[in-house]
């Protein structure tokens, strides 16, 4: 079975999605990685979900979930921050 590094090598210069432990998701072009699974992404975008609470007229609260997108550019992600998915 190929190692994780060998499997990741085939995705160099392709757009990939990286899920972080704090539930953020990053999408960008994979430029480089190392044996610790530190990853460098180019043209990266960050997606995160926000929960917004609205107070209604009757005193109750309504929760709305909204996805927020942010353009980051060049980004390095430490290997310990990403979820290890196989």
Phi and psi in radians as a Rosetta constraint file:
Dihedral C 1 N 2 CA 2 C 2 CIRCULARHARMONIC -1.174 0.35
Dihedral N 2 CA 2 C 2 N 3 CIRCULARHARMONIC 2.623 0.35
Dihedral C 2 N 3 CA 3 C 3 CIRCULARHARMONIC -1.265 0.35
Dihedral N 3 CA 3 C 3 N 4 CIRCULARHARMONIC 2.912 0.35
Dihedral C 3 N 4 CA 4 C 4 CIRCULARHARMONIC -1.069 0.35
Dihedral N 4 CA 4 C 4 N 5 CIRCULARHARMONIC -0.668 0.35
Dihedral C 4 N 5 CA 5 C 5 CIRCULARHARMONIC -1.100 0.35
Dihedral N 5 CA 5 C 5 N 6 CIRCULARHARMONIC -0.717 0.35
Dihedral C 5 N 6 CA 6 C 6 CIRCULARHARMONIC -1.155 0.35
Dihedral N 6 CA 6 C 6 N 7 CIRCULARHARMONIC -0.664 0.35
Dihedral C 6 N 7 CA 7 C 7 CIRCULARHARMONIC -1.200 0.35
Dihedral N 7 CA 7 C 7 N 8 CIRCULARHARMONIC -0.631 0.35
Dihedral C 7 N 8 CA 8 C 8 CIRCULARHARMONIC -1.295 0.35
Dihedral N 8 CA 8 C 8 N 9 CIRCULARHARMONIC -0.500 0.35
Dihedral C 8 N 9 CA 9 C 9 CIRCULARHARMONIC -0.988 0.35
Dihedral N 9 CA 9 C 9 N 10 CIRCULARHARMONIC -0.621 0.35
Dihedral C 9 N 10 CA 10 C 10 CIRCULARHARMONIC -1.209 0.35
Dihedral N 10 CA 10 C 10 N 11 CIRCULARHARMONIC -0.259 0.35
Dihedral C 10 N 11 CA 11 C 11 CIRCULARHARMONIC -1.735 0.35
Dihedral N 11 CA 11 C 11 N 12 CIRCULARHARMONIC 0.110 0.35
Dihedral C 11 N 12 CA 12 C 12 CIRCULARHARMONIC -1.014 0.35
Dihedral N 12 CA 12 C 12 N 13 CIRCULARHARMONIC 2.350 0.35
Dihedral C 12 N 13 CA 13 C 13 CIRCULARHARMONIC 1.234 0.35
Dihedral N 13 CA 13 C 13 N 14 CIRCULARHARMONIC 0.188 0.35
Dihedral C 13 N 14 CA 14 C 14 CIRCULARHARMONIC -1.864 0.35
Dihedral N 14 CA 14 C 14 N 15 CIRCULARHARMONIC 2.720 0.35
Dihedral C 14 N 15 CA 15 C 15 CIRCULARHARMONIC -1.373 0.35
Dihedral N 15 CA 15 C 15 N 16 CIRCULARHARMONIC 2.264 0.35
Dihedral C 15 N 16 CA 16 C 16 CIRCULARHARMONIC -2.223 0.35
Dihedral N 16 CA 16 C 16 N 17 CIRCULARHARMONIC 2.880 0.35
Dihedral C 16 N 17 CA 17 C 17 CIRCULARHARMONIC -2.014 0.35
Dihedral N 17 CA 17 C 17 N 18 CIRCULARHARMONIC 2.281 0.35
Dihedral C 17 N 18 CA 18 C 18 CIRCULARHARMONIC -2.085 0.35
Dihedral N 18 CA 18 C 18 N 19 CIRCULARHARMONIC 2.151 0.35
Dihedral C 18 N 19 CA 19 C 19 CIRCULARHARMONIC -1.687 0.35
Dihedral N 19 CA 19 C 19 N 20 CIRCULARHARMONIC 2.241 0.35
Dihedral C 19 N 20 CA 20 C 20 CIRCULARHARMONIC -1.668 0.35
Dihedral N 20 CA 20 C 20 N 21 CIRCULARHARMONIC 2.844 0.35
Dihedral C 20 N 21 CA 21 C 21 CIRCULARHARMONIC -1.109 0.35
Dihedral N 21 CA 21 C 21 N 22 CIRCULARHARMONIC -0.494 0.35
Dihedral C 21 N 22 CA 22 C 22 CIRCULARHARMONIC -1.570 0.35
Dihedral N 22 CA 22 C 22 N 23 CIRCULARHARMONIC 0.362 0.35
Dihedral C 22 N 23 CA 23 C 23 CIRCULARHARMONIC 1.286 0.35
Dihedral N 23 CA 23 C 23 N 24 CIRCULARHARMONIC 0.139 0.35
Dihedral C 23 N 24 CA 24 C 24 CIRCULARHARMONIC -1.361 0.35
Dihedral N 24 CA 24 C 24 N 25 CIRCULARHARMONIC 2.720 0.35
Dihedral C 24 N 25 CA 25 C 25 CIRCULARHARMONIC -2.223 0.35
Dihedral N 25 CA 25 C 25 N 26 CIRCULARHARMONIC 2.348 0.35
Dihedral C 25 N 26 CA 26 C 26 CIRCULARHARMONIC -2.047 0.35
Dihedral N 26 CA 26 C 26 N 27 CIRCULARHARMONIC 2.395 0.35
Dihedral C 26 N 27 CA 27 C 27 CIRCULARHARMONIC -2.201 0.35
Dihedral N 27 CA 27 C 27 N 28 CIRCULARHARMONIC 2.253 0.35
Dihedral C 27 N 28 CA 28 C 28 CIRCULARHARMONIC -3.017 0.35
Dihedral N 28 CA 28 C 28 N 29 CIRCULARHARMONIC 3.057 0.35
Dihedral C 28 N 29 CA 29 C 29 CIRCULARHARMONIC -1.453 0.35
Dihedral N 29 CA 29 C 29 N 30 CIRCULARHARMONIC 2.195 0.35
Dihedral C 29 N 30 CA 30 C 30 CIRCULARHARMONIC -1.273 0.35
Dihedral N 30 CA 30 C 30 N 31 CIRCULARHARMONIC 2.051 0.35
Dihedral C 30 N 31 CA 31 C 31 CIRCULARHARMONIC -1.720 0.35
Dihedral N 31 CA 31 C 31 N 32 CIRCULARHARMONIC -0.739 0.35
Dihedral C 31 N 32 CA 32 C 32 CIRCULARHARMONIC -2.774 0.35
Dihedral N 32 CA 32 C 32 N 33 CIRCULARHARMONIC 2.831 0.35
Dihedral C 32 N 33 CA 33 C 33 CIRCULARHARMONIC -2.718 0.35
Dihedral N 33 CA 33 C 33 N 34 CIRCULARHARMONIC 2.901 0.35
Dihedral C 33 N 34 CA 34 C 34 CIRCULARHARMONIC -2.313 0.35
Dihedral N 34 CA 34 C 34 N 35 CIRCULARHARMONIC -3.037 0.35
Dihedral C 34 N 35 CA 35 C 35 CIRCULARHARMONIC -1.192 0.35
Dihedral N 35 CA 35 C 35 N 36 CIRCULARHARMONIC -0.317 0.35
Dihedral C 35 N 36 CA 36 C 36 CIRCULARHARMONIC -1.558 0.35
Dihedral N 36 CA 36 C 36 N 37 CIRCULARHARMONIC 0.075 0.35
Dihedral C 36 N 37 CA 37 C 37 CIRCULARHARMONIC 1.150 0.35
Dihedral N 37 CA 37 C 37 N 38 CIRCULARHARMONIC 0.443 0.35
Dihedral C 37 N 38 CA 38 C 38 CIRCULARHARMONIC -1.216 0.35
Dihedral N 38 CA 38 C 38 N 39 CIRCULARHARMONIC 2.408 0.35
Dihedral C 38 N 39 CA 39 C 39 CIRCULARHARMONIC -2.193 0.35
Dihedral N 39 CA 39 C 39 N 40 CIRCULARHARMONIC 2.444 0.35
Dihedral C 39 N 40 CA 40 C 40 CIRCULARHARMONIC -1.963 0.35
Dihedral N 40 CA 40 C 40 N 41 CIRCULARHARMONIC 2.164 0.35
Dihedral C 40 N 41 CA 41 C 41 CIRCULARHARMONIC -2.008 0.35
Dihedral N 41 CA 41 C 41 N 42 CIRCULARHARMONIC 2.464 0.35
Dihedral C 41 N 42 CA 42 C 42 CIRCULARHARMONIC -1.866 0.35
Dihedral N 42 CA 42 C 42 N 43 CIRCULARHARMONIC 2.652 0.35
Dihedral C 42 N 43 CA 43 C 43 CIRCULARHARMONIC 0.902 0.35
Dihedral N 43 CA 43 C 43 N 44 CIRCULARHARMONIC 0.760 0.35
Dihedral C 43 N 44 CA 44 C 44 CIRCULARHARMONIC -1.341 0.35
Dihedral N 44 CA 44 C 44 N 45 CIRCULARHARMONIC 2.551 0.35
Dihedral C 44 N 45 CA 45 C 45 CIRCULARHARMONIC -2.217 0.35
Dihedral N 45 CA 45 C 45 N 46 CIRCULARHARMONIC 2.446 0.35
Dihedral C 45 N 46 CA 46 C 46 CIRCULARHARMONIC -1.898 0.35
Dihedral N 46 CA 46 C 46 N 47 CIRCULARHARMONIC 2.328 0.35
Dihedral C 46 N 47 CA 47 C 47 CIRCULARHARMONIC -2.100 0.35
Dihedral N 47 CA 47 C 47 N 48 CIRCULARHARMONIC 2.292 0.35
Dihedral C 47 N 48 CA 48 C 48 CIRCULARHARMONIC -2.501 0.35
Dihedral N 48 CA 48 C 48 N 49 CIRCULARHARMONIC 2.705 0.35
Dihedral C 48 N 49 CA 49 C 49 CIRCULARHARMONIC -1.806 0.35
Dihedral N 49 CA 49 C 49 N 50 CIRCULARHARMONIC 2.291 0.35
Dihedral C 49 N 50 CA 50 C 50 CIRCULARHARMONIC -1.947 0.35
Dihedral N 50 CA 50 C 50 N 51 CIRCULARHARMONIC 2.462 0.35
Dihedral C 50 N 51 CA 51 C 51 CIRCULARHARMONIC -1.807 0.35
Dihedral N 51 CA 51 C 51 N 52 CIRCULARHARMONIC 2.105 0.35
Dihedral C 51 N 52 CA 52 C 52 CIRCULARHARMONIC -1.934 0.35
Dihedral N 52 CA 52 C 52 N 53 CIRCULARHARMONIC 2.199 0.35
Dihedral C 52 N 53 CA 53 C 53 CIRCULARHARMONIC -1.758 0.35
Dihedral N 53 CA 53 C 53 N 54 CIRCULARHARMONIC 2.275 0.35
Dihedral C 53 N 54 CA 54 C 54 CIRCULARHARMONIC -1.965 0.35
Dihedral N 54 CA 54 C 54 N 55 CIRCULARHARMONIC 2.368 0.35
Dihedral C 54 N 55 CA 55 C 55 CIRCULARHARMONIC -1.596 0.35
Dihedral N 55 CA 55 C 55 N 56 CIRCULARHARMONIC 2.162 0.35
Dihedral C 55 N 56 CA 56 C 56 CIRCULARHARMONIC -1.498 0.35
Dihedral N 56 CA 56 C 56 N 57 CIRCULARHARMONIC 2.916 0.35
Dihedral C 56 N 57 CA 57 C 57 CIRCULARHARMONIC -1.096 0.35
Dihedral N 57 CA 57 C 57 N 58 CIRCULARHARMONIC -0.538 0.35
Dihedral C 57 N 58 CA 58 C 58 CIRCULARHARMONIC -1.498 0.35
Dihedral N 58 CA 58 C 58 N 59 CIRCULARHARMONIC 0.162 0.35
Dihedral C 58 N 59 CA 59 C 59 CIRCULARHARMONIC 1.616 0.35
Dihedral N 59 CA 59 C 59 N 60 CIRCULARHARMONIC -0.164 0.35
Dihedral C 59 N 60 CA 60 C 60 CIRCULARHARMONIC -1.444 0.35
Dihedral N 60 CA 60 C 60 N 61 CIRCULARHARMONIC 2.894 0.35
Dihedral C 60 N 61 CA 61 C 61 CIRCULARHARMONIC -1.997 0.35
Dihedral N 61 CA 61 C 61 N 62 CIRCULARHARMONIC 2.512 0.35
Dihedral C 61 N 62 CA 62 C 62 CIRCULARHARMONIC -2.096 0.35
Dihedral N 62 CA 62 C 62 N 63 CIRCULARHARMONIC 2.305 0.35
Dihedral C 62 N 63 CA 63 C 63 CIRCULARHARMONIC -1.832 0.35
Dihedral N 63 CA 63 C 63 N 64 CIRCULARHARMONIC 2.289 0.35
Dihedral C 63 N 64 CA 64 C 64 CIRCULARHARMONIC -2.115 0.35
Dihedral N 64 CA 64 C 64 N 65 CIRCULARHARMONIC 2.389 0.35
Dihedral C 64 N 65 CA 65 C 65 CIRCULARHARMONIC -1.820 0.35
Dihedral N 65 CA 65 C 65 N 66 CIRCULARHARMONIC 2.281 0.35
Dihedral C 65 N 66 CA 66 C 66 CIRCULARHARMONIC -2.292 0.35
Dihedral N 66 CA 66 C 66 N 67 CIRCULARHARMONIC 2.382 0.35
Dihedral C 66 N 67 CA 67 C 67 CIRCULARHARMONIC -1.657 0.35
Dihedral N 67 CA 67 C 67 N 68 CIRCULARHARMONIC 2.263 0.35
Dihedral C 67 N 68 CA 68 C 68 CIRCULARHARMONIC -1.953 0.35
Dihedral N 68 CA 68 C 68 N 69 CIRCULARHARMONIC 2.331 0.35
Dihedral C 68 N 69 CA 69 C 69 CIRCULARHARMONIC -1.951 0.35
Dihedral N 69 CA 69 C 69 N 70 CIRCULARHARMONIC 2.412 0.35
Dihedral C 69 N 70 CA 70 C 70 CIRCULARHARMONIC -2.393 0.35
Dihedral N 70 CA 70 C 70 N 71 CIRCULARHARMONIC 2.276 0.35
Dihedral C 70 N 71 CA 71 C 71 CIRCULARHARMONIC -1.447 0.35
Dihedral N 71 CA 71 C 71 N 72 CIRCULARHARMONIC 2.221 0.35
Dihedral C 71 N 72 CA 72 C 72 CIRCULARHARMONIC -1.901 0.35
Dihedral N 72 CA 72 C 72 N 73 CIRCULARHARMONIC -0.653 0.35
Dihedral C 72 N 73 CA 73 C 73 CIRCULARHARMONIC 1.625 0.35
Dihedral N 73 CA 73 C 73 N 74 CIRCULARHARMONIC -2.293 0.35
Dihedral C 73 N 74 CA 74 C 74 CIRCULARHARMONIC -1.409 0.35
Dihedral N 74 CA 74 C 74 N 75 CIRCULARHARMONIC 2.298 0.35
Dihedral C 74 N 75 CA 75 C 75 CIRCULARHARMONIC -2.557 0.35
Dihedral N 75 CA 75 C 75 N 76 CIRCULARHARMONIC 2.473 0.35
Dihedral C 75 N 76 CA 76 C 76 CIRCULARHARMONIC -1.974 0.35
Dihedral N 76 CA 76 C 76 N 77 CIRCULARHARMONIC 2.313 0.35
Dihedral C 76 N 77 CA 77 C 77 CIRCULARHARMONIC -2.015 0.35
Dihedral N 77 CA 77 C 77 N 78 CIRCULARHARMONIC 2.187 0.35
Dihedral C 77 N 78 CA 78 C 78 CIRCULARHARMONIC -1.176 0.35
Dihedral N 78 CA 78 C 78 N 79 CIRCULARHARMONIC 2.481 0.35
Dihedral C 78 N 79 CA 79 C 79 CIRCULARHARMONIC -1.051 0.35
Dihedral N 79 CA 79 C 79 N 80 CIRCULARHARMONIC -0.528 0.35
Dihedral C 79 N 80 CA 80 C 80 CIRCULARHARMONIC -1.292 0.35
Dihedral N 80 CA 80 C 80 N 81 CIRCULARHARMONIC -0.255 0.35
Dihedral C 80 N 81 CA 81 C 81 CIRCULARHARMONIC -1.504 0.35
Dihedral N 81 CA 81 C 81 N 82 CIRCULARHARMONIC -0.447 0.35
Dihedral C 81 N 82 CA 82 C 82 CIRCULARHARMONIC -1.515 0.35
Dihedral N 82 CA 82 C 82 N 83 CIRCULARHARMONIC 2.628 0.35
Dihedral C 82 N 83 CA 83 C 83 CIRCULARHARMONIC -1.337 0.35
Dihedral N 83 CA 83 C 83 N 84 CIRCULARHARMONIC 2.393 0.35
Dihedral C 83 N 84 CA 84 C 84 CIRCULARHARMONIC -1.520 0.35
Dihedral N 84 CA 84 C 84 N 85 CIRCULARHARMONIC 1.730 0.35
Dihedral C 84 N 85 CA 85 C 85 CIRCULARHARMONIC -1.959 0.35
Dihedral N 85 CA 85 C 85 N 86 CIRCULARHARMONIC 2.475 0.35
